[in-house]
Amino acid sequence: MKSLAEAKKFLADNQVKYILAQFVDIHGVAKVKSVPAAHLEDILTTGAGFAGGAIWGMGIAPNGPDYMAVGDLSTLSLIPWQPGYARIICDGHVNGTPYGHDSRVVLKKQIDRLKEHGWTLYTGLEPEFSLLKMDEQGNIHPFDDTDTLQKPCYDYKGITRQSAFLEKLTESLIEAGLDVYQIDHEDANGQFEINYTYADCLKSADDYIMFKMAASEIANQMGMICSFMPKPFSNRPGNGMHMHMSIGDGKKSLFHDDSDKTGHGLSKLAYHFMAGILAHAPALTALAAPTVNSYKRLVVGRSLTGATWAPAYISYGNNN
């Protein structure tokens, strides 16, 4: 949406009654307030108000100021699996200014730093998830009892039995603006992956949250639990999200160089970029693997399938 008038027409044409003013906490979990569509302008100006002390990672005490979620009009979109609802992604503000603890605000600051060089960071994400169920004793199992192959990756029968869920998820994401181009059964029982086209890092992050919202709620509607838990089962591969990164100048990728003597086709800038990732890997791990369960995935060893698909060492290599 480019204007308030256009947005109001969009809401009316699609019979939207409520708008979810959405942001994420430090764990990347979607947080929302449901706002009647007539109050769209309020979200865009003062924002939807939240008690900052109730949000993980915002660094606001219970007696501190409100966290105001101010909408980004360009992100207004329908929620296909929730008729009558739309979503608008918000940036956190405190006392009238963008808030430094808000992850989207932090990302936009780094985007601005890259813009000073005329560069854009692009990311392509490969989110994995498990479809689970809970038995009467409270134990968690793969939703599909017959998904028992030792090496189930790309299994035709496994993906076909979950086609109703995967089709609804895919069609909902496409309607929400994501360019989904493939879906597969992954290497653990009950594990799947959705791939959608790479984008600039802000849109890519926004799309990822839409994917998580869709997968979780559509699974819930169909009696399943959709889990992104890093290691739900100790003897099976865990859930990760392989991330592809590149920097471009609007004309070409600055990471590509056919003259690379190693044969990898990478530029000097690409190697410098990787060196920075490797140098800061311990600190980055605190962000990318923030829970005890995360470290049950990042181990040396084997799973039932023979691989863990998770890093255990700080290194780089071809197809690493």
C-alpha positions as CSV (number, residue, x, y, z in Angstrom):
1,M,0.0,0.0,0.0
2,K,1.3,3.4,-0.9
3,S,-1.4,5.7,0.7
4,L,-3.9,5.6,3.5
5,A,-6.8,6.0,1.0
6,E,-5.5,3.0,-1.0
7,A,-5.2,1.0,2.2
8,K,-8.7,1.8,3.3
9,K,-10.1,0.8,-0.1
10,F,-8.1,-2.5,0.2
11,L,-9.6,-3.2,3.6
12,A,-13.1,-2.4,2.4
13,D,-12.9,-4.4,-0.8
14,N,-11.6,-7.5,1.1
15,Q,-14.2,-7.1,3.9
16,V,-11.4,-6.8,6.6
17,K,-12.9,-6.2,10.0
18,Y,-9.7,-6.4,12.1
19,I,-6.0,-5.6,11.6
20,L,-3.3,-7.4,13.6
21,A,-0.6,-4.9,14.6
22,Q,2.3,-7.3,14.7
23,F,5.9,-7.3,15.8
24,V,8.2,-9.9,17.3
25,D,9.9,-10.3,20.7
26,I,13.5,-11.2,21.2
27,H,12.7,-14.9,20.5
28,G,11.2,-14.1,17.1
29,V,7.7,-14.9,18.3
30,A,4.8,-12.9,16.7
31,K,3.1,-10.5,19.1
32,V,-0.1,-8.7,18.1
33,K,-3.0,-6.5,19.1
34,S,-6.3,-6.9,17.2
35,V,-7.4,-3.4,16.0
36,P,-10.8,-2.7,14.4
37,A,-10.1,-1.7,10.7
38,A,-11.6,1.7,11.3
39,H,-8.6,2.6,13.4
40,L,-5.9,1.9,10.8
41,E,-4.8,5.5,10.9
42,D,-4.1,5.2,14.7
43,I,-1.7,2.3,14.1
44,L,0.2,4.4,11.5
45,T,0.5,7.5,13.7
46,T,0.6,6.9,17.4
47,G,0.8,3.1,17.1
48,A,-0.8,0.2,19.0
49,G,0.2,0.3,22.7
50,F,1.8,-2.6,24.6
51,A,3.1,-2.9,28.2
52,G,6.8,-3.0,27.4
53,G,7.6,-5.0,30.6
54,A,5.4,-7.9,29.3
55,I,7.5,-8.4,26.2
56,W,10.6,-10.6,26.2
57,G,13.8,-8.8,25.5
58,M,12.6,-5.2,25.3
59,G,14.5,-4.1,28.4
60,I,11.5,-2.2,29.8
61,A,10.6,-2.5,33.5
62,P,7.0,-3.1,34.5
63,N,6.7,0.5,35.6
64,G,8.4,1.7,32.4
65,P,7.0,3.4,29.3
66,D,4.7,1.8,26.8
67,Y,6.0,0.1,23.7
68,M,4.2,1.5,20.7
69,A,3.9,-0.6,17.6
70,V,3.8,1.8,14.7
71,G,2.6,0.3,11.4
72,D,4.6,0.1,8.2
73,L,1.9,0.8,5.6
74,S,3.8,-1.0,2.8
75,T,3.4,-4.3,4.8
76,L,-0.4,-4.3,5.1
77,S,-1.7,-7.7,3.8
78,L,-4.5,-10.2,4.2
79,I,-4.3,-13.2,6.5
80,P,-5.7,-15.8,4.1
81,W,-6.2,-18.5,6.8
82,Q,-8.0,-16.0,9.0
83,P,-10.9,-14.5,7.0
84,G,-11.8,-10.9,7.9
85,Y,-8.3,-10.2,9.2
86,A,-5.2,-8.3,7.9
87,R,-1.7,-7.9,9.2
88,I,0.5,-4.9,9.4
89,I,4.1,-5.2,10.5
90,C,5.1,-2.6,13.1
91,D,8.3,-0.9,14.3
92,G,8.7,-0.4,18.0
93,H,8.7,3.1,19.3
94,V,9.2,4.3,22.9
95,N,8.6,7.9,23.9
96,G,8.0,8.9,20.3
97,T,11.2,7.5,18.8
98,P,12.3,4.2,17.2
99,Y,13.3,1.8,20.0
100,G,16.8,0.3,19.9
101,H,15.7,-3.0,21.4
102,D,13.2,-3.7,18.7
103,S,14.7,-6.3,16.2
104,R,13.2,-4.7,13.1
105,V,14.5,-1.3,14.1
106,V,17.9,-2.8,14.6
107,L,17.8,-4.5,11.2
108,K,16.8,-1.3,9.5
109,K,19.7,0.6,11.1
110,Q,22.1,-2.0,9.5
111,I,20.3,-1.7,6.2
112,D,20.9,2.1,6.3
113,R,24.6,1.4,7.0
114,L,24.8,-0.7,3.8
115,K,23.0,1.9,1.8
116,E,25.8,4.3,2.5
117,H,27.9,2.0,0.2
118,G,25.1,1.6,-2.3
119,W,24.7,-2.0,-1.2
120,T,21.7,-4.3,-0.3
121,L,21.8,-7.5,1.7
122,Y,19.7,-10.3,0.2
123,T,18.8,-13.4,2.2
124,G,17.1,-16.7,1.2
125,L,15.8,-18.8,4.0
126,E,15.0,-22.5,4.3
127,P,12.8,-22.9,7.4
128,E,12.2,-26.4,8.7
129,F,9.5,-27.5,11.0
130,S,8.0,-30.6,12.6
131,L,4.3,-31.7,12.5
132,L,3.6,-33.3,15.9
133,K,0.8,-34.5,18.2
134,M,0.5,-35.1,22.0
135,D,-0.8,-38.4,23.3
136,E,-3.0,-38.9,26.4
137,Q,0.1,-39.1,28.6
138,G,1.4,-35.7,27.4
139,N,4.2,-37.3,25.3
140,I,5.0,-35.7,21.9
141,H,5.2,-37.8,18.7
142,P,5.3,-37.1,14.9
143,F,1.7,-36.5,13.8
144,D,1.9,-39.2,11.2
145,D,2.3,-42.6,12.9
146,T,3.4,-44.2,9.7
147,D,6.2,-41.8,9.0
148,T,8.8,-44.2,10.3
149,L,11.5,-44.5,7.7
150,Q,15.1,-44.4,8.9
151,K,16.0,-42.0,6.1
152,P,12.7,-40.2,5.2
153,C,14.1,-37.2,3.3
154,Y,12.1,-36.4,0.2
155,D,9.8,-39.4,0.8
156,Y,6.8,-39.4,-1.5
157,K,4.4,-41.2,0.8
158,G,5.4,-39.0,3.8
159,I,4.7,-35.7,1.9
160,T,1.6,-37.1,0.3
161,R,-0.1,-38.0,3.6
162,Q,0.4,-34.3,4.7
163,S,-0.7,-32.8,1.4
164,A,-3.9,-31.2,2.8
165,F,-1.8,-29.2,5.3
166,L,1.0,-28.4,2.9
167,E,-1.4,-27.3,0.1
168,K,-3.3,-25.0,2.4
169,L,0.0,-23.6,3.8
170,T,1.5,-23.1,0.4
171,E,-1.7,-21.5,-1.1
172,S,-2.1,-19.2,2.0
173,L,1.6,-18.0,1.7
174,I,1.3,-17.3,-2.0
175,E,-1.9,-15.3,-1.4
176,A,0.0,-13.4,1.3
177,G,2.6,-12.4,-1.2
178,L,5.4,-15.1,-0.7
179,D,6.7,-16.7,-3.9
180,V,6.8,-20.4,-2.7
181,Y,8.6,-22.5,-5.2
182,Q,9.1,-25.9,-3.5
183,I,8.1,-28.0,-0.5
184,D,9.8,-31.2,0.7
185,H,9.8,-33.8,3.4
186,E,13.0,-33.3,5.3
187,D,15.4,-35.8,6.9
188,A,13.5,-36.4,10.2
189,N,10.2,-38.2,10.6
190,G,7.4,-35.6,10.5
191,Q,9.7,-32.9,9.3
192,F,9.1,-30.6,6.3
193,E,10.6,-27.5,4.6
194,I,9.1,-24.7,2.6
195,N,11.3,-22.7,0.2
196,Y,10.3,-19.2,-1.1
197,T,12.2,-16.8,-3.2
198,Y,15.0,-14.7,-1.7
199,A,14.5,-11.0,-1.1
200,D,16.1,-8.0,0.5
201,C,16.8,-8.9,4.1
202,L,13.9,-6.8,5.6
203,K,11.3,-8.4,3.4
204,S,12.8,-11.8,3.9
205,A,12.5,-11.4,7.7
206,D,9.0,-10.1,7.4
207,D,8.0,-13.0,5.1
208,Y,9.6,-15.5,7.6
209,I,7.3,-14.3,10.4
210,M,4.3,-14.6,8.1
211,F,5.4,-18.2,7.3
212,K,5.7,-19.0,11.0
213,M,2.3,-17.5,11.8
214,A,0.7,-19.4,8.9
215,A,2.3,-22.8,9.6
216,S,1.5,-22.7,13.3
217,E,-2.2,-21.6,13.0
218,I,-3.0,-23.8,10.0
219,A,-1.6,-26.8,11.8
220,N,-3.6,-25.9,14.8
221,Q,-6.8,-25.7,12.7
222,M,-6.0,-29.2,11.5
223,G,-5.4,-30.7,14.9
224,M,-1.6,-30.7,14.6
225,I,1.3,-29.0,16.5
226,C,3.7,-27.2,14.2
227,S,7.0,-27.0,16.1
228,F,10.2,-25.1,15.2
229,M,12.0,-26.5,18.2
230,P,15.7,-27.1,17.3
231,K,15.9,-30.7,18.6
232,P,12.5,-32.2,19.4
233,F,13.9,-35.8,19.2
234,S,17.4,-36.7,20.4
235,N,17.9,-39.4,17.8
236,R,16.6,-37.5,14.7
237,P,17.9,-34.5,12.8
238,G,16.7,-31.2,14.3
239,N,14.9,-28.1,12.9
240,G,17.1,-25.4,11.4
241,M,16.9,-22.6,9.0
242,H,19.8,-22.6,6.5
243,M,20.3,-19.0,5.4
244,H,21.8,-17.9,2.0
245,M,23.3,-14.4,2.0
246,S,24.6,-12.1,-0.7
247,I,25.2,-8.4,-1.2
248,G,24.3,-6.6,-4.4
249,D,24.6,-3.1,-5.8
250,G,21.3,-3.1,-7.7
251,K,22.9,-4.4,-10.9
252,K,24.9,-7.5,-9.8
253,S,25.9,-9.7,-6.9
254,L,29.1,-8.3,-5.3
255,F,29.9,-11.8,-4.0
256,H,30.5,-13.3,-7.5
257,D,33.9,-13.4,-9.2
258,D,34.6,-15.9,-12.0
259,S,38.4,-15.3,-11.6
260,D,38.4,-16.7,-8.1
261,K,41.5,-19.0,-8.1
262,T,39.9,-21.4,-5.6
263,G,37.2,-22.3,-8.1
264,H,34.4,-21.2,-5.7
265,G,33.5,-18.2,-7.9
266,L,33.6,-15.8,-4.9
267,S,34.9,-12.2,-4.7
268,K,37.3,-10.7,-2.3
269,L,34.3,-9.0,-0.6
270,A,32.6,-12.4,-0.2
271,Y,35.6,-13.9,1.6
272,H,35.8,-10.8,3.8
273,F,32.1,-11.2,4.6
274,M,32.7,-14.9,5.5
275,A,35.7,-14.0,7.6
276,G,33.5,-11.6,9.6
277,I,30.9,-14.3,10.1
278,L,33.5,-16.8,11.3
279,A,35.2,-14.2,13.6
280,H,31.9,-13.4,15.3
281,A,30.5,-16.9,15.2
282,P,30.5,-17.4,19.0
283,A,28.5,-14.2,19.6
284,L,26.2,-14.9,16.7
285,T,25.5,-18.3,18.1
286,A,24.1,-16.7,21.2
287,L,21.5,-15.1,19.0
288,A,20.9,-17.9,16.5
289,A,20.9,-20.7,19.1
290,P,19.5,-19.0,22.2
291,T,18.0,-22.0,24.1
292,V,19.4,-25.0,25.9
293,N,17.6,-27.2,23.4
294,S,19.5,-25.4,20.6
295,Y,22.8,-26.9,21.8
296,K,21.3,-30.4,21.6
297,R,21.3,-29.9,17.8
298,L,24.8,-28.4,17.5
299,V,26.7,-31.5,18.3
300,V,29.2,-33.9,16.7
301,G,27.6,-37.2,16.0
302,R,25.1,-39.1,14.0
303,S,21.3,-39.4,13.9
304,L,19.2,-42.3,12.7
305,T,19.6,-40.9,9.1
306,G,23.4,-40.7,9.4
307,A,23.6,-36.9,9.4
308,T,22.6,-34.0,11.7
309,W,22.7,-31.2,9.1
310,A,23.9,-28.8,11.9
311,P,27.3,-27.2,12.4
312,A,29.6,-28.2,15.2
313,Y,32.7,-26.3,14.2
314,I,33.5,-22.8,13.1
315,S,34.6,-23.3,9.5
316,Y,33.7,-22.8,5.8
317,G,33.8,-24.9,2.7
318,N,32.2,-25.7,-0.6
319,N,28.5,-26.4,-0.1
320,N,29.1,-26.0,3.7
